[in-house]
Amino acid sequence: MESDKPILIQFHFHKRKTGLTSSIENVLPYLEQDFELYIFGSLLSGQKIGWGRVFRLLKANRKVIIHAHRNNEIIRALLLRMLGFDFKLVATRHAESPPSKLTLGLLRKADQVISLTFNMQQSLPLSSSVIGHGVQTDFFVPDPRAKIQNVSQQNIICVAGRVRERKGHQVVLDALIPILGNYPNWALVVVGKVDDQNFVERLKTEVLQKELTIQVYFHPETKEIKNYYQASKIVVVPSYSEGFSLVCLEAMSCGVTVVATRGVGVHDDVIDDQKTGYLFPPGDSDGLQKILLGLISRELKCTSEAGRNKIVNEWSAQKEANQLKLLYLQ
């Protein structure tokens, strides 16, 4: 029996899994109850289809929504439109920087454009709706029993995500190296995929020279990132730029005090400074050091409970799905 649900086709054409991939996967389970859902592309979990099935779905005389996230995906959707197929095209912008002429031209062809943050919306010279990514708050939960293997310290400061210079790892080291030795029960754990091996080697050399190898750990990318959040007292998100910053939301959902860069990605939207987390200017190692010292010494309050409540109430994947549903069906 044919479903009477609208058809939703998520396009995903990329050579590797990214934070964008995870963000889409987070919300899909909450859309399945209202849409007949398909994946056109690769690496995204769900019911995958090829060109032939896409053609058949578009010929089925049913409401079809195509959601694209990258230029190559919008181009594929526009090719389908050139063939005469009727569907609603939704495109999400995933970068804060002003779009290129090509990107802007493609976005103008979409029926609806989504910006992830208000800063992103302001950088777009066209109308868009702000719908941020959500977190599976029943998965990213606090767990005081969590431990990180081979880390002996009880108090952990974690930096999670891709490791390259623009992600701000040097800023964290500059803030912690002068003080970490005074707090032997605290450790820094850097976990994530290495994009720049030379950069990582420079960081490791600096740690070695300062005789802090027993307090600073470098761990590879892992599927168990939730455990890293749960085992940490503090998560630092020191990026100079972000399209969104899912790490910030996931860590807060796990009940961790988050310290993040001001004016970057979604940080200002989700962190009420000194209430649901802490903000510092990008590149400001002195400012970061002051916050970390305050948290370590308990002169500054832990924001774990307030941070999690913020995510549960305002940034859940269920809420994102509800907002997307309204936009899809307009």
C-alpha positions as CSV (number, residue, x, y, z in Angstrom):
1,M,0.0,0.0,0.0
2,E,1.4,3.4,-1.0
3,S,2.2,5.7,1.9
4,D,0.4,9.0,2.1
5,K,3.4,10.7,3.8
6,P,5.3,13.4,1.9
7,I,8.6,12.1,0.4
8,L,11.8,13.6,1.8
9,I,15.1,13.0,-0.1
10,Q,18.3,14.0,1.8
11,F,21.2,14.6,-0.7
12,H,24.6,13.8,0.7
13,F,27.6,13.7,-1.8
14,H,30.9,13.9,0.0
15,K,34.1,11.8,0.1
16,R,34.2,11.5,3.9
17,K,32.0,11.7,7.0
18,T,32.0,15.2,8.5
19,G,30.3,17.1,11.3
20,L,27.6,17.9,8.7
21,T,27.1,14.2,8.2
22,S,26.6,13.6,11.9
23,S,24.3,16.6,12.2
24,I,22.0,15.2,9.5
25,E,22.0,11.7,11.0
26,N,21.0,13.2,14.4
27,V,17.7,14.6,13.1
28,L,16.7,11.9,10.6
29,P,15.1,9.5,13.2
30,Y,12.8,12.3,14.3
31,L,11.7,13.0,10.7
32,E,10.8,9.4,9.8
33,Q,7.4,9.5,11.6
34,D,6.2,12.3,9.3
35,F,8.0,11.7,6.0
36,E,8.9,8.8,3.7
37,L,12.6,9.3,4.0
38,Y,15.4,8.4,1.5
39,I,19.1,9.1,1.2
40,F,20.5,10.0,-2.2
41,G,24.3,9.8,-2.0
42,S,26.8,8.1,0.3
43,L,28.1,7.8,3.8
44,L,24.8,8.9,5.4
45,S,22.9,6.2,7.3
46,G,19.4,5.4,6.0
47,Q,17.6,4.0,3.1
48,K,19.8,4.8,0.1
49,I,18.5,5.2,-3.4
50,G,20.0,5.8,-6.9
51,W,19.0,7.9,-9.8
52,G,16.5,5.4,-11.0
53,R,14.5,5.4,-7.8
54,V,14.8,9.2,-7.6
55,F,13.1,9.4,-11.0
56,R,10.3,7.0,-10.0
57,L,9.6,8.9,-6.8
58,L,9.4,12.2,-8.7
59,K,7.0,10.7,-11.2
60,A,4.7,9.4,-8.4
61,N,2.5,12.5,-8.3
62,R,3.3,13.0,-4.6
63,K,4.7,15.9,-2.6
64,V,8.5,15.6,-2.7
65,I,11.1,17.7,-0.8
66,I,14.7,17.5,-1.7
67,H,17.2,18.8,1.0
68,A,20.6,19.7,-0.3
69,H,23.6,20.9,1.8
70,R,26.5,21.5,-0.7
71,N,26.9,23.1,-4.1
72,N,27.3,19.7,-5.8
73,E,24.0,18.6,-4.3
74,I,22.1,21.7,-5.3
75,I,23.5,21.2,-8.9
76,R,22.1,17.7,-9.0
77,A,18.7,18.9,-7.8
78,L,18.7,21.6,-10.4
79,L,19.4,19.0,-13.1
80,L,16.3,17.2,-12.0
81,R,14.4,20.4,-12.2
82,M,15.7,21.0,-15.8
83,L,14.3,17.6,-16.7
84,G,10.8,18.9,-15.7
85,F,10.4,17.3,-12.3
86,D,8.3,19.2,-9.7
87,F,9.6,19.3,-6.1
88,K,10.5,21.6,-3.3
89,L,14.2,22.3,-3.0
90,V,15.5,23.2,0.4
91,A,19.2,24.2,0.8
92,T,21.1,24.7,4.0
93,R,24.1,27.1,4.2
94,H,26.8,25.6,6.4
95,A,29.4,28.4,6.4
96,E,29.6,31.8,8.1
97,S,31.8,33.4,5.5
98,P,30.1,35.4,2.7
99,P,29.1,32.9,-0.1
100,S,30.9,32.9,-3.5
101,K,29.0,34.1,-6.6
102,L,28.5,30.5,-7.6
103,T,27.2,29.5,-4.2
104,L,24.9,32.5,-4.0
105,G,23.6,31.8,-7.4
106,L,22.8,28.2,-6.5
107,L,21.1,29.2,-3.2
108,R,18.9,31.7,-5.1
109,K,17.5,28.7,-7.1
110,A,16.3,27.0,-3.9
111,D,12.7,27.4,-2.7
112,Q,13.8,27.7,0.9
113,V,17.2,28.5,2.4
114,I,18.3,27.6,5.9
115,S,21.0,29.3,7.9
116,L,22.4,27.5,11.0
117,T,23.0,30.6,13.0
118,F,21.9,34.3,13.2
119,N,25.4,35.4,12.2
120,M,25.2,33.1,9.2
121,Q,21.9,34.6,8.3
122,Q,23.3,38.1,8.4
123,S,26.1,37.1,6.0
124,L,23.6,36.0,3.3
125,P,22.2,38.6,0.9
126,L,19.0,36.7,0.6
127,S,16.1,35.6,2.7
128,S,16.7,32.5,4.9
129,S,15.3,30.8,8.0
130,V,17.4,30.1,11.0
131,I,17.3,26.4,12.0
132,G,20.3,25.2,14.0
133,H,21.4,21.6,14.3
134,G,20.0,19.6,17.2
135,V,21.5,17.1,19.6
136,Q,20.1,13.7,20.5
137,T,19.7,14.6,24.2
138,D,18.7,11.1,25.2
139,F,22.0,9.8,23.9
140,F,24.4,12.6,24.9
141,V,23.7,12.4,28.6
142,P,25.9,12.9,31.8
143,D,27.6,9.8,33.2
144,P,29.8,10.4,36.2
145,R,31.3,6.9,35.9
146,A,32.9,7.5,32.5
147,K,36.6,7.1,32.2
148,I,39.1,7.7,29.4
149,Q,41.5,4.8,28.9
150,N,45.1,5.4,29.8
151,V,44.4,8.8,31.4
152,S,45.2,8.6,35.1
153,Q,44.1,12.1,36.2
154,Q,40.6,12.5,37.6
155,N,40.0,16.0,36.2
156,I,40.1,16.3,32.4
157,I,40.0,19.3,30.0
158,C,39.1,18.0,26.6
159,V,39.5,19.5,23.1
160,A,37.5,17.4,20.6
161,G,37.4,17.6,16.8
162,R,39.6,17.9,13.8
163,V,43.2,18.9,14.7
164,R,44.6,21.7,12.6
165,E,45.8,25.2,13.3
166,R,42.5,27.1,12.7
167,K,40.9,24.9,15.3
168,G,42.8,26.7,18.1
169,H,44.7,23.9,19.8
170,Q,47.8,26.1,20.1
171,V,45.8,28.7,22.0
172,V,44.8,26.0,24.5
173,L,48.4,24.9,25.0
174,D,49.5,28.5,25.4
175,A,46.9,28.9,28.1
176,L,47.6,25.6,30.0
177,I,51.4,25.0,29.7
178,P,52.3,27.7,32.2
179,I,49.8,26.4,34.8
180,L,49.1,22.7,34.3
181,G,52.1,21.5,36.2
182,N,50.7,23.1,39.3
183,Y,47.7,20.9,39.2
184,P,48.9,17.3,38.8
185,N,45.4,15.8,39.0
186,W,44.3,17.7,35.9
187,A,45.0,16.7,32.3
188,L,44.5,17.9,28.8
189,V,43.2,15.4,26.3
190,V,43.2,16.3,22.6
191,V,41.0,13.9,20.6
192,G,40.2,14.0,16.9
193,K,41.3,13.3,13.3
194,V,44.6,14.9,12.5
195,D,44.5,17.2,9.4
196,D,48.0,18.6,9.8
197,Q,50.6,16.1,11.1
198,N,53.3,18.7,11.2
199,F,51.2,21.0,13.4
200,V,50.5,18.1,15.8
201,E,54.2,17.3,15.9
202,R,54.9,20.9,16.9
203,L,52.4,20.7,19.7
204,K,53.8,17.4,21.0
205,T,57.4,18.8,20.9
206,E,56.3,21.8,22.9
207,V,54.6,19.5,25.5
208,L,57.8,17.4,25.7
209,Q,60.0,20.4,26.1
210,K,57.9,21.6,29.0
211,E,57.9,18.1,30.6
212,L,54.1,17.8,30.6
213,T,53.8,14.5,28.7
214,I,52.2,12.9,31.7
215,Q,49.4,15.5,31.7
216,V,48.8,16.1,28.0
217,Y,47.4,13.3,25.9
218,F,46.8,13.1,22.1
219,H,44.2,10.5,21.1
220,P,43.0,9.6,17.6
221,E,39.6,10.1,16.2
222,T,37.1,7.8,17.9
223,K,33.5,6.7,17.6
224,E,33.3,6.9,21.4
225,I,33.4,10.6,21.6
226,K,30.5,10.7,24.0
227,N,32.6,8.9,26.6
228,Y,35.3,11.6,26.2
229,Y,32.7,14.3,26.9
230,Q,31.2,12.4,29.9
231,A,34.6,11.8,31.5
232,S,35.7,15.5,31.2
233,K,35.2,18.3,33.6
234,I,35.7,21.0,31.0
235,V,35.5,20.9,27.2
236,V,37.2,23.8,25.3
237,V,36.1,24.7,21.8
238,P,38.9,27.1,20.7
239,S,38.1,27.4,17.0
240,Y,38.8,30.6,15.0
241,S,35.9,29.7,12.7
242,E,33.1,27.2,12.6
243,G,30.1,26.6,10.3
244,F,28.1,25.5,13.4
245,S,30.1,23.7,16.2
246,L,28.3,20.5,17.1
247,V,31.0,19.7,19.7
248,C,29.8,22.6,21.8
249,L,26.2,21.3,21.9
250,E,27.1,17.6,22.4
251,A,29.4,18.4,25.3
252,M,26.8,20.7,27.0
253,S,24.2,17.9,26.6
254,C,26.6,15.6,28.5
255,G,26.6,18.0,31.4
256,V,30.1,19.4,30.8
257,T,31.2,23.0,31.4
258,V,32.0,24.3,28.0
259,V,34.5,27.2,27.2
260,A,34.2,28.4,23.6
261,T,35.3,31.2,21.4
262,R,33.1,34.2,21.2
263,G,31.5,35.1,17.9
264,V,32.3,31.7,16.3
265,G,29.6,29.3,14.9
266,V,26.7,28.8,17.2
267,H,28.7,29.6,20.4
268,D,27.1,33.0,21.2
269,D,23.6,31.6,20.4
270,V,23.8,28.7,22.8
271,I,26.2,30.0,25.6
272,D,24.9,32.7,27.9
273,D,28.4,33.7,29.2
274,Q,29.0,32.7,32.8
275,K,25.6,31.1,33.0
276,T,25.4,28.2,30.6
277,G,29.2,28.2,29.7
278,Y,32.0,30.6,29.2
279,L,33.2,32.6,26.1
280,F,36.6,34.1,25.2
281,P,37.9,35.9,22.2
282,P,39.4,33.7,19.5
283,G,43.2,33.5,19.9
284,D,43.1,35.0,23.4
285,S,45.2,32.5,25.4
286,D,45.4,34.8,28.4
287,G,41.6,35.1,28.6
288,L,41.3,31.4,28.2
289,Q,43.8,30.8,31.0
290,K,42.0,33.1,33.3
291,I,38.7,31.1,32.8
292,L,40.4,27.8,33.2
293,L,42.2,28.8,36.3
294,G,38.9,30.0,37.7
295,L,37.2,26.7,37.0
296,I,40.1,24.6,38.3
297,S,40.3,26.6,41.5
298,R,36.4,26.7,41.7
299,E,36.4,30.5,41.8
300,L,34.2,30.3,38.8
301,K,31.1,28.1,38.9
302,C,30.6,24.9,37.0
303,T,27.8,25.4,34.4
304,S,27.1,21.7,33.7
305,E,23.5,21.6,34.8
306,A,22.5,24.9,33.3
307,G,24.3,24.0,30.1
308,R,22.5,20.7,29.7
309,N,19.1,22.3,30.5
310,K,19.8,24.8,27.7
311,I,20.4,22.0,25.2
312,V,17.5,19.9,26.3
313,N,15.0,22.8,26.2
314,E,16.2,24.7,23.1
315,W,18.7,22.6,21.0
316,S,17.3,19.1,20.8
317,A,17.2,17.1,17.6
318,Q,13.4,16.7,18.1
319,K,13.0,20.5,18.2
320,E,15.1,20.8,15.0
321,A,12.9,18.2,13.3
322,N,9.8,20.1,14.3
323,Q,11.2,23.3,12.8
324,L,12.2,21.5,9.6
325,K,8.8,19.8,9.2
326,L,7.1,23.2,9.3
327,L,9.5,24.5,6.7
328,Y,9.3,21.5,4.4
329,L,5.5,21.6,4.4
330,Q,5.0,25.3,3.8
